[in-house]
Amino acid sequence: MKTSFEVADNVIVRRFAGDITQEDITGLWRELFSRYDDLSPYRGIIIDLLHARLLQDRKKYGEMVRFVQGKLDRLANLKVAFLMDTPQVTQIILMDHMIKQLQIRPFATMKGALDWINI
């Protein structure tokens, strides 16, 4: 797995390549919260999985969702966009339904994600 982290126009972008697990995504959230004490200056977060293959594990998925739910106060007013291919979209739609307090959407292009975040 390869990753990169960048900020552009008040949007935090995390890119993944290769095989990744829900634990890797949870690690992204942990790193985000340790790296940024205050997320209020940012408009959103883009998690780019276009060059990654997400290995599914229902137990770890539930742990990731519970972890994010426990940090909702730090994510207030942020939008979270996932860039991914169609087969993986179901997990993100499910996450959006499970964490109603956070705006989460899947996208196929960076432009679509940025347009939505910047509305």
ROROLO-562412 format. One record per residue: residue number from 1; x, y, z of N, C-alpha, C in turn. Coordinates in Angstrom, 1 decimal. Atoms other than C-alpha are relative to their C-alpha. Example, Ala and Ser with C-alpha at 12.3 -4.5 7.8 and 13.67 -1.06 7.14 Angstrom:
ROROLO-562412
<num=1; n.xx=0.9; n.yy=-1.2; n.zz=0.0; ca.xx=12.3; ca.yy=-4.5; ca.zz=7.8; c.xx=0.9; c.yy=1.2; c.zz=0.0>
<num=2; n.xx=-0.9; n.yy=-1.1; n.zz=0.0; ca.xx=13.7; ca.yy=-1.1; ca.zz=7.1; c.xx=-0.8; c.yy=1.1; c.zz=0.8>
END
This chain:
ROROLO-562412
<num=1; n.xx=0.8; n.yy=-1.2; n.zz=0.0; ca.xx=0.0; ca.yy=0.0; ca.zz=0.0; c.xx=0.9; c.yy=1.2; c.zz=0.0>
<num=2; n.xx=-0.7; n.yy=-1.3; n.zz=0.0; ca.xx=1.2; ca.yy=3.5; ca.zz=-0.8; c.xx=-1.1; c.yy=1.1; c.zz=0.3>
<num=3; n.xx=0.9; n.yy=-1.1; n.zz=-0.4; ca.xx=-0.3; ca.yy=6.7; ca.zz=0.6; c.xx=0.7; c.yy=1.3; c.zz=-0.2>
<num=4; n.xx=-0.5; n.yy=-1.3; n.zz=0.0; ca.xx=0.1; ca.yy=10.4; ca.zz=0.2; c.xx=-1.1; c.yy=0.9; c.zz=0.7>
<num=5; n.xx=0.9; n.yy=-1.0; n.zz=-0.8; ca.xx=-1.4; ca.yy=13.4; ca.zz=2.2; c.xx=0.4; c.yy=1.4; c.zz=-0.5>
<num=6; n.xx=-0.2; n.yy=-1.4; n.zz=0.4; ca.xx=-1.8; ca.yy=16.9; ca.zz=0.9; c.xx=-1.2; c.yy=0.9; c.zz=0.3>
<num=7; n.xx=1.1; n.yy=-0.9; n.zz=-0.2; ca.xx=-3.9; ca.yy=20.0; ca.zz=1.4; c.xx=0.1; c.yy=1.0; c.zz=-1.2>
<num=8; n.xx=0.1; n.yy=-0.9; n.zz=1.1; ca.xx=-5.1; ca.yy=22.1; ca.zz=-1.5; c.xx=-1.4; c.yy=0.8; c.zz=0.1>
<num=9; n.xx=1.2; n.yy=-0.8; n.zz=-0.1; ca.xx=-7.6; ca.yy=25.0; ca.zz=-1.3; c.xx=-0.9; c.yy=-0.4; c.zz=1.1>
<num=10; n.xx=0.7; n.yy=0.4; n.zz=-1.2; ca.xx=-8.6; ca.yy=24.1; ca.zz=2.2; c.xx=-0.8; c.yy=-1.3; c.zz=0.0>
<num=11; n.xx=0.5; n.yy=1.4; n.zz=0.1; ca.xx=-9.4; ca.yy=20.5; ca.zz=1.3; c.xx=1.2; c.yy=-0.9; c.zz=0.3>
<num=12; n.xx=-1.0; n.yy=1.0; n.zz=-0.4; ca.xx=-7.4; ca.yy=17.7; ca.zz=2.9; c.xx=-0.2; c.yy=-1.2; c.zz=-1.0>
<num=13; n.xx=0.1; n.yy=1.2; n.zz=0.9; ca.xx=-6.7; ca.yy=14.9; ca.zz=0.3; c.xx=1.0; c.yy=-1.1; c.zz=0.4>
<num=14; n.xx=-0.8; n.yy=1.1; n.zz=-0.3; ca.xx=-5.5; ca.yy=11.5; ca.zz=1.2; c.xx=-0.1; c.yy=-1.1; c.zz=-1.1>
<num=15; n.xx=0.1; n.yy=1.0; n.zz=1.1; ca.xx=-4.6; ca.yy=9.1; ca.zz=-1.6; c.xx=0.6; c.yy=-1.3; c.zz=0.4>
<num=16; n.xx=-0.5; n.yy=1.4; n.zz=-0.2; ca.xx=-4.2; ca.yy=5.3; ca.zz=-1.4; c.xx=0.2; c.yy=-0.7; c.zz=-1.3>
<num=17; n.xx=-0.2; n.yy=0.8; n.zz=1.2; ca.xx=-2.8; ca.yy=2.9; ca.zz=-3.9; c.xx=0.4; c.yy=-1.4; c.zz=0.5>
<num=18; n.xx=-0.3; n.yy=1.4; n.zz=-0.4; ca.xx=-2.6; ca.yy=-0.9; ca.zz=-3.7; c.xx=-1.2; c.yy=-0.5; c.zz=0.9>
<num=19; n.xx=1.0; n.yy=0.6; n.zz=-0.9; ca.xx=-4.5; ca.yy=-3.2; ca.zz=-1.3; c.xx=-0.1; c.yy=0.7; c.zz=1.3>
<num=20; n.xx=0.2; n.yy=-0.6; n.zz=-1.3; ca.xx=-6.0; ca.yy=-1.5; ca.zz=1.7; c.xx=-1.1; c.yy=-0.7; c.zz=0.7>
<num=21; n.xx=1.1; n.yy=0.6; n.zz=-0.8; ca.xx=-8.2; ca.yy=-2.6; ca.zz=4.6; c.xx=-0.7; c.yy=1.2; c.zz=0.7>
<num=22; n.xx=0.7; n.yy=-1.0; n.zz=-0.8; ca.xx=-10.7; ca.yy=-0.8; ca.zz=6.8; c.xx=0.9; c.yy=0.5; c.zz=1.1>
<num=23; n.xx=-1.0; n.yy=-0.5; n.zz=-1.0; ca.xx=-7.9; ca.yy=-0.7; ca.zz=9.4; c.xx=0.9; c.yy=1.1; c.zz=-0.5>
<num=24; n.xx=-0.8; n.yy=-1.1; n.zz=0.6; ca.xx=-5.9; ca.yy=1.4; ca.zz=7.0; c.xx=-0.8; c.yy=1.3; c.zz=-0.1>
<num=25; n.xx=0.9; n.yy=-1.2; n.zz=0.0; ca.xx=-8.9; ca.yy=3.8; ca.zz=6.6; c.xx=-0.1; c.yy=0.5; c.zz=1.4>
<num=26; n.xx=0.0; n.yy=-0.4; n.zz=-1.4; ca.xx=-9.2; ca.yy=3.9; ca.zz=10.4; c.xx=1.3; c.yy=0.7; c.zz=0.4>
<num=27; n.xx=-1.3; n.yy=-0.6; n.zz=-0.2; ca.xx=-5.5; ca.yy=4.7; ca.zz=10.5; c.xx=0.1; c.yy=1.4; c.zz=-0.6>
<num=28; n.xx=0.1; n.yy=-1.3; n.zz=0.6; ca.xx=-6.2; ca.yy=7.6; ca.zz=8.2; c.xx=-0.6; c.yy=1.0; c.zz=0.9>
<num=29; n.xx=0.7; n.yy=-0.9; n.zz=-0.9; ca.xx=-8.7; ca.yy=9.0; ca.zz=10.6; c.xx=0.8; c.yy=0.3; c.zz=1.2>
<num=30; n.xx=-0.9; n.yy=-0.3; n.zz=-1.2; ca.xx=-6.3; ca.yy=8.6; ca.zz=13.6; c.xx=1.1; c.yy=1.0; c.zz=-0.4>
<num=31; n.xx=-1.1; n.yy=-0.9; n.zz=0.4; ca.xx=-3.5; ca.yy=10.3; ca.zz=11.7; c.xx=-0.6; c.yy=1.4; c.zz=-0.2>
<num=32; n.xx=0.7; n.yy=-1.3; n.zz=0.3; ca.xx=-5.9; ca.yy=13.1; ca.zz=10.6; c.xx=-0.2; c.yy=0.7; c.zz=1.3>
<num=33; n.xx=0.3; n.yy=-0.7; n.zz=-1.3; ca.xx=-6.9; ca.yy=13.8; ca.zz=14.2; c.xx=1.3; c.yy=0.3; c.zz=0.8>
<num=34; n.xx=-1.3; n.yy=-0.3; n.zz=-0.7; ca.xx=-3.3; ca.yy=13.7; ca.zz=15.5; c.xx=0.8; c.yy=1.1; c.zz=-0.7>
<num=35; n.xx=-0.7; n.yy=-1.0; n.zz=0.8; ca.xx=-2.0; ca.yy=15.9; ca.zz=12.6; c.xx=-0.6; c.yy=1.3; c.zz=0.1>
<num=36; n.xx=0.7; n.yy=-1.2; n.zz=0.0; ca.xx=-4.7; ca.yy=18.5; ca.zz=12.8; c.xx=-0.8; c.yy=0.2; c.zz=1.3>
<num=37; n.xx=0.7; n.yy=-0.2; n.zz=-1.2; ca.xx=-5.8; ca.yy=19.8; ca.zz=16.2; c.xx=-1.4; c.yy=0.7; c.zz=-0.3>
<num=38; n.xx=1.1; n.yy=-0.7; n.zz=0.3; ca.xx=-8.3; ca.yy=22.1; ca.zz=14.6; c.xx=-0.4; c.yy=-0.2; c.zz=-1.5>
<num=39; n.xx=0.4; n.yy=0.2; n.zz=1.4; ca.xx=-10.2; ca.yy=21.1; ca.zz=11.4; c.xx=-0.9; c.yy=1.0; c.zz=-0.5>
<num=40; n.xx=0.9; n.yy=-1.0; n.zz=0.4; ca.xx=-12.4; ca.yy=24.1; ca.zz=11.3; c.xx=0.4; c.yy=0.9; c.zz=-1.2>
<num=41; n.xx=-0.3; n.yy=-0.8; n.zz=1.2; ca.xx=-10.4; ca.yy=26.0; ca.zz=8.6; c.xx=-0.2; c.yy=-0.8; c.zz=-1.3>
<num=42; n.xx=0.1; n.yy=0.8; n.zz=1.2; ca.xx=-10.9; ca.yy=23.1; ca.zz=6.2; c.xx=-1.5; c.yy=-0.2; c.zz=-0.4>
<num=43; n.xx=1.4; n.yy=0.2; n.zz=0.6; ca.xx=-14.0; ca.yy=22.6; ca.zz=3.9; c.xx=-0.3; c.yy=-1.4; c.zz=0.0>
<num=44; n.xx=0.4; n.yy=1.4; n.zz=0.1; ca.xx=-13.7; ca.yy=18.9; ca.zz=3.5; c.xx=1.3; c.yy=-0.9; c.zz=-0.1>
<num=45; n.xx=-1.0; n.yy=1.0; n.zz=0.1; ca.xx=-11.7; ca.yy=15.7; ca.zz=3.2; c.xx=-0.3; c.yy=-0.9; c.zz=-1.2>
<num=46; n.xx=0.2; n.yy=1.0; n.zz=1.2; ca.xx=-11.2; ca.yy=13.6; ca.zz=0.0; c.xx=0.9; c.yy=-1.2; c.zz=0.3>
<num=47; n.xx=-0.7; n.yy=1.3; n.zz=-0.2; ca.xx=-10.2; ca.yy=10.0; ca.zz=0.5; c.xx=0.0; c.yy=-0.6; c.zz=-1.4>
<num=48; n.xx=-0.1; n.yy=0.5; n.zz=1.4; ca.xx=-9.0; ca.yy=8.9; ca.zz=-3.0; c.xx=0.4; c.yy=-1.5; c.zz=0.0>
<num=49; n.xx=-0.2; n.yy=1.5; n.zz=0.1; ca.xx=-9.3; ca.yy=5.1; ca.zz=-3.5; c.xx=0.0; c.yy=-0.5; c.zz=-1.4>
<num=50; n.xx=0.1; n.yy=0.4; n.zz=1.4; ca.xx=-9.3; ca.yy=5.2; ca.zz=-7.3; c.xx=1.1; c.yy=-1.0; c.zz=-0.4>
<num=51; n.xx=-1.0; n.yy=0.9; n.zz=0.3; ca.xx=-6.0; ca.yy=3.3; ca.zz=-7.4; c.xx=0.3; c.yy=-1.0; c.zz=1.1>
<num=52; n.xx=-0.2; n.yy=1.0; n.zz=-1.1; ca.xx=-6.6; ca.yy=1.1; ca.zz=-4.4; c.xx=-1.1; c.yy=-1.1; c.zz=-0.1>
<num=53; n.xx=1.0; n.yy=1.0; n.zz=-0.1; ca.xx=-8.4; ca.yy=-2.1; ca.zz=-3.8; c.xx=-0.4; c.yy=-0.2; c.zz=1.5>
<num=54; n.xx=0.4; n.yy=0.1; n.zz=-1.4; ca.xx=-10.4; ca.yy=-2.1; ca.zz=-0.6; c.xx=-0.4; c.yy=-1.4; c.zz=0.4>
<num=55; n.xx=0.3; n.yy=1.3; n.zz=-0.4; ca.xx=-10.4; ca.yy=-5.4; ca.zz=1.1; c.xx=-1.0; c.yy=0.0; c.zz=1.2>
<num=56; n.xx=1.1; n.yy=-0.2; n.zz=-0.9; ca.xx=-13.6; ca.yy=-5.8; ca.zz=3.0; c.xx=0.1; c.yy=-1.0; c.zz=1.2>
<num=57; n.xx=0.1; n.yy=0.8; n.zz=-1.2; ca.xx=-14.0; ca.yy=-7.0; ca.zz=6.6; c.xx=-1.1; c.yy=0.7; c.zz=0.9>
<num=58; n.xx=1.2; n.yy=-0.6; n.zz=-0.7; ca.xx=-17.4; ca.yy=-6.3; ca.zz=8.3; c.xx=0.3; c.yy=0.4; c.zz=1.4>
<num=59; n.xx=-0.3; n.yy=-0.3; n.zz=-1.4; ca.xx=-16.0; ca.yy=-6.4; ca.zz=11.8; c.xx=0.8; c.yy=1.3; c.zz=0.1>
<num=60; n.xx=-0.9; n.yy=-1.2; n.zz=0.0; ca.xx=-13.3; ca.yy=-3.8; ca.zz=11.0; c.xx=-0.7; c.yy=1.2; c.zz=-0.5>
<num=61; n.xx=0.8; n.yy=-1.1; n.zz=0.5; ca.xx=-15.8; ca.yy=-1.7; ca.zz=9.1; c.xx=-0.8; c.yy=0.6; c.zz=1.1>
<num=62; n.xx=0.8; n.yy=-0.5; n.zz=-1.2; ca.xx=-18.0; ca.yy=-1.5; ca.zz=12.2; c.xx=0.9; c.yy=0.8; c.zz=0.9>
<num=63; n.xx=-0.9; n.yy=-0.7; n.zz=-0.9; ca.xx=-15.0; ca.yy=-0.5; ca.zz=14.3; c.xx=0.4; c.yy=1.4; c.zz=-0.6>
<num=64; n.xx=-0.3; n.yy=-1.3; n.zz=0.7; ca.xx=-14.1; ca.yy=2.3; ca.zz=11.7; c.xx=-1.2; c.yy=0.9; c.zz=0.2>
<num=65; n.xx=1.1; n.yy=-0.8; n.zz=-0.1; ca.xx=-17.6; ca.yy=3.6; ca.zz=11.8; c.xx=-0.2; c.yy=0.5; c.zz=1.4>
<num=66; n.xx=0.1; n.yy=-0.5; n.zz=-1.4; ca.xx=-17.7; ca.yy=3.7; ca.zz=15.6; c.xx=1.1; c.yy=1.0; c.zz=0.4>
<num=67; n.xx=-1.0; n.yy=-0.9; n.zz=-0.3; ca.xx=-14.4; ca.yy=5.4; ca.zz=15.7; c.xx=-0.3; c.yy=1.4; c.zz=-0.5>
<num=68; n.xx=0.4; n.yy=-1.3; n.zz=0.6; ca.xx=-15.6; ca.yy=8.2; ca.zz=13.3; c.xx=-1.1; c.yy=0.6; c.zz=0.8>
<num=69; n.xx=1.1; n.yy=-0.5; n.zz=-0.7; ca.xx=-18.8; ca.yy=8.5; ca.zz=15.2; c.xx=0.4; c.yy=0.6; c.zz=1.3>
<num=70; n.xx=-0.5; n.yy=-0.5; n.zz=-1.3; ca.xx=-16.8; ca.yy=9.1; ca.zz=18.4; c.xx=0.7; c.yy=1.4; c.zz=-0.2>
<num=71; n.xx=-0.7; n.yy=-1.2; n.zz=0.3; ca.xx=-15.1; ca.yy=12.1; ca.zz=16.7; c.xx=-0.8; c.yy=1.0; c.zz=-0.7>
<num=72; n.xx=0.8; n.yy=-0.9; n.zz=0.8; ca.xx=-18.0; ca.yy=13.9; ca.zz=15.1; c.xx=0.1; c.yy=1.4; c.zz=0.5>
<num=73; n.xx=-0.2; n.yy=-1.4; n.zz=-0.5; ca.xx=-17.4; ca.yy=17.0; ca.zz=17.3; c.xx=1.1; c.yy=0.6; c.zz=-0.8>
<num=74; n.xx=-1.1; n.yy=-0.5; n.zz=0.7; ca.xx=-14.1; ca.yy=17.4; ca.zz=15.5; c.xx=-0.2; c.yy=0.2; c.zz=-1.5>
<num=75; n.xx=0.2; n.yy=0.0; n.zz=1.5; ca.xx=-15.6; ca.yy=16.9; ca.zz=12.0; c.xx=-1.2; c.yy=0.9; c.zz=-0.3>
<num=76; n.xx=1.1; n.yy=-0.9; n.zz=0.2; ca.xx=-18.4; ca.yy=19.5; ca.zz=12.4; c.xx=0.2; c.yy=0.8; c.zz=-1.3>
<num=77; n.xx=0.0; n.yy=-0.8; n.zz=1.3; ca.xx=-19.2; ca.yy=21.2; ca.zz=9.0; c.xx=0.9; c.yy=-0.5; c.zz=-1.1>
<num=78; n.xx=-0.8; n.yy=0.5; n.zz=1.1; ca.xx=-16.8; ca.yy=19.1; ca.zz=7.0; c.xx=-0.8; c.yy=-1.0; c.zz=-0.8>
<num=79; n.xx=0.5; n.yy=1.0; n.zz=0.9; ca.xx=-17.8; ca.yy=17.1; ca.zz=4.0; c.xx=1.1; c.yy=-1.0; c.zz=-0.3>
<num=80; n.xx=-1.0; n.yy=1.0; n.zz=0.3; ca.xx=-16.1; ca.yy=13.8; ca.zz=3.3; c.xx=-0.4; c.yy=-0.7; c.zz=-1.3>
<num=81; n.xx=0.2; n.yy=0.6; n.zz=1.3; ca.xx=-15.8; ca.yy=12.6; ca.zz=-0.3; c.xx=1.0; c.yy=-1.1; c.zz=-0.2>
<num=82; n.xx=-0.8; n.yy=1.2; n.zz=0.3; ca.xx=-14.6; ca.yy=9.2; ca.zz=-1.3; c.xx=0.1; c.yy=-0.1; c.zz=-1.5>
<num=83; n.xx=-0.1; n.yy=0.2; n.zz=1.4; ca.xx=-13.2; ca.yy=8.8; ca.zz=-4.8; c.xx=0.3; c.yy=-1.5; c.zz=-0.2>
<num=84; n.xx=-0.1; n.yy=1.4; n.zz=0.1; ca.xx=-13.7; ca.yy=5.2; ca.zz=-5.9; c.xx=-0.7; c.yy=-0.5; c.zz=-1.3>
<num=85; n.xx=0.7; n.yy=0.7; n.zz=1.1; ca.xx=-14.8; ca.yy=2.8; ca.zz=-8.6; c.xx=-1.3; c.yy=-0.5; c.zz=0.5>
<num=86; n.xx=1.4; n.yy=0.3; n.zz=-0.3; ca.xx=-18.4; ca.yy=1.7; ca.zz=-8.7; c.xx=-0.1; c.yy=-1.2; c.zz=1.0>
<num=87; n.xx=0.3; n.yy=1.2; n.zz=-0.9; ca.xx=-18.1; ca.yy=-1.8; ca.zz=-7.0; c.xx=0.2; c.yy=0.4; c.zz=1.5>
<num=88; n.xx=-0.2; n.yy=-0.4; n.zz=-1.4; ca.xx=-16.9; ca.yy=-0.1; ca.zz=-3.7; c.xx=-1.0; c.yy=1.0; c.zz=0.6>
<num=89; n.xx=0.9; n.yy=-1.1; n.zz=-0.5; ca.xx=-19.6; ca.yy=2.5; ca.zz=-3.5; c.xx=-0.9; c.yy=-0.4; c.zz=1.1>
<num=90; n.xx=1.0; n.yy=0.5; n.zz=-0.9; ca.xx=-22.0; ca.yy=0.4; ca.zz=-1.5; c.xx=0.5; c.yy=0.3; c.zz=1.5>
<num=91; n.xx=-0.5; n.yy=-0.2; n.zz=-1.4; ca.xx=-19.8; ca.yy=0.7; ca.zz=1.7; c.xx=-0.1; c.yy=1.4; c.zz=0.4>
<num=92; n.xx=0.1; n.yy=-1.4; n.zz=-0.3; ca.xx=-19.7; ca.yy=4.5; ca.zz=1.5; c.xx=-1.4; c.yy=0.4; c.zz=0.2>
<num=93; n.xx=1.4; n.yy=-0.4; n.zz=-0.1; ca.xx=-23.4; ca.yy=4.8; ca.zz=1.0; c.xx=-0.5; c.yy=-0.5; c.zz=1.4>
<num=94; n.xx=0.4; n.yy=0.6; n.zz=-1.3; ca.xx=-23.9; ca.yy=2.5; ca.zz=4.1; c.xx=0.6; c.yy=0.8; c.zz=1.1>
<num=95; n.xx=-0.6; n.yy=-0.8; n.zz=-1.0; ca.xx=-21.4; ca.yy=4.6; ca.zz=6.1; c.xx=-0.8; c.yy=1.3; c.zz=0.1>
<num=96; n.xx=0.8; n.yy=-1.3; n.zz=0.0; ca.xx=-23.4; ca.yy=7.8; ca.zz=5.1; c.xx=-1.3; c.yy=-0.3; c.zz=0.8>
<num=97; n.xx=1.3; n.yy=0.3; n.zz=-0.7; ca.xx=-26.6; ca.yy=6.1; ca.zz=6.5; c.xx=0.3; c.yy=-0.2; c.zz=1.5>
<num=98; n.xx=-0.4; n.yy=0.3; n.zz=-1.4; ca.xx=-24.8; ca.yy=5.0; ca.zz=9.7; c.xx=0.4; c.yy=1.2; c.zz=0.8>
<num=99; n.xx=-0.5; n.yy=-1.2; n.zz=-0.6; ca.xx=-23.3; ca.yy=8.4; ca.zz=10.4; c.xx=-0.7; c.yy=1.2; c.zz=-0.6>
<num=100; n.xx=0.8; n.yy=-1.0; n.zz=0.6; ca.xx=-26.1; ca.yy=10.8; ca.zz=9.6; c.xx=0.5; c.yy=1.4; c.zz=0.3>
<num=101; n.xx=-0.5; n.yy=-1.4; n.zz=-0.3; ca.xx=-24.4; ca.yy=13.8; ca.zz=11.3; c.xx=1.1; c.yy=0.5; c.zz=-0.9>
<num=102; n.xx=-1.1; n.yy=-0.4; n.zz=0.8; ca.xx=-21.6; ca.yy=13.8; ca.zz=8.8; c.xx=-0.4; c.yy=-0.2; c.zz=-1.5>
<num=103; n.xx=0.3; n.yy=0.1; n.zz=1.5; ca.xx=-22.0; ca.yy=14.4; ca.zz=5.0; c.xx=1.1; c.yy=-0.8; c.zz=-0.7>
<num=104; n.xx=-1.0; n.yy=0.9; n.zz=0.6; ca.xx=-20.3; ca.yy=11.5; ca.zz=3.2; c.xx=-0.6; c.yy=-0.4; c.zz=-1.4>
<num=105; n.xx=0.5; n.yy=0.4; n.zz=1.4; ca.xx=-20.6; ca.yy=10.9; ca.zz=-0.6; c.xx=1.1; c.yy=-0.6; c.zz=-0.8>
<num=106; n.xx=-1.0; n.yy=0.6; n.zz=0.9; ca.xx=-18.9; ca.yy=8.7; ca.zz=-3.1; c.xx=0.0; c.yy=0.8; c.zz=-1.4>
<num=107; n.xx=-0.2; n.yy=-0.7; n.zz=1.3; ca.xx=-17.5; ca.yy=10.2; ca.zz=-6.4; c.xx=1.0; c.yy=-0.8; c.zz=-0.8>
<num=108; n.xx=-0.9; n.yy=0.7; n.zz=1.0; ca.xx=-15.8; ca.yy=8.9; ca.zz=-9.5; c.xx=1.1; c.yy=0.9; c.zz=-0.4>
<num=109; n.xx=-1.0; n.yy=-1.0; n.zz=0.5; ca.xx=-13.8; ca.yy=12.1; ca.zz=-10.2; c.xx=0.4; c.yy=1.0; c.zz=1.1>
<num=110; n.xx=-0.4; n.yy=-1.0; n.zz=-0.9; ca.xx=-11.8; ca.yy=14.6; ca.zz=-8.2; c.xx=-0.8; c.yy=1.3; c.zz=-0.2>
<num=111; n.xx=0.8; n.yy=-1.2; n.zz=0.3; ca.xx=-13.7; ca.yy=17.4; ca.zz=-10.0; c.xx=-1.3; c.yy=0.0; c.zz=0.7>
<num=112; n.xx=1.3; n.yy=0.2; n.zz=-0.6; ca.xx=-17.0; ca.yy=16.0; ca.zz=-8.8; c.xx=0.1; c.yy=0.2; c.zz=1.5>
<num=113; n.xx=-0.1; n.yy=-0.1; n.zz=-1.5; ca.xx=-15.8; ca.yy=15.7; ca.zz=-5.2; c.xx=0.3; c.yy=1.5; c.zz=0.4>
<num=114; n.xx=-0.3; n.yy=-1.4; n.zz=-0.3; ca.xx=-14.3; ca.yy=19.2; ca.zz=-5.2; c.xx=-1.2; c.yy=0.9; c.zz=-0.2>
<num=115; n.xx=1.2; n.yy=-0.9; n.zz=0.2; ca.xx=-17.4; ca.yy=20.8; ca.zz=-6.7; c.xx=-1.0; c.yy=-0.2; c.zz=1.2>
<num=116; n.xx=1.0; n.yy=0.3; n.zz=-1.1; ca.xx=-19.6; ca.yy=19.1; ca.zz=-4.0; c.xx=0.5; c.yy=0.6; c.zz=1.3>
<num=117; n.xx=-0.6; n.yy=-0.5; n.zz=-1.3; ca.xx=-17.2; ca.yy=20.1; ca.zz=-1.1; c.xx=-0.1; c.yy=1.6; c.zz=-0.1>
<num=118; n.xx=0.0; n.yy=-1.4; n.zz=0.1; ca.xx=-17.1; ca.yy=23.7; ca.zz=-2.4; c.xx=-1.3; c.yy=0.7; c.zz=-0.2>
<num=119; n.xx=1.3; n.yy=-0.6; n.zz=0.2; ca.xx=-20.8; ca.yy=24.2; ca.zz=-2.7; c.xx=-0.3; c.yy=0.9; c.zz=1.2>
END
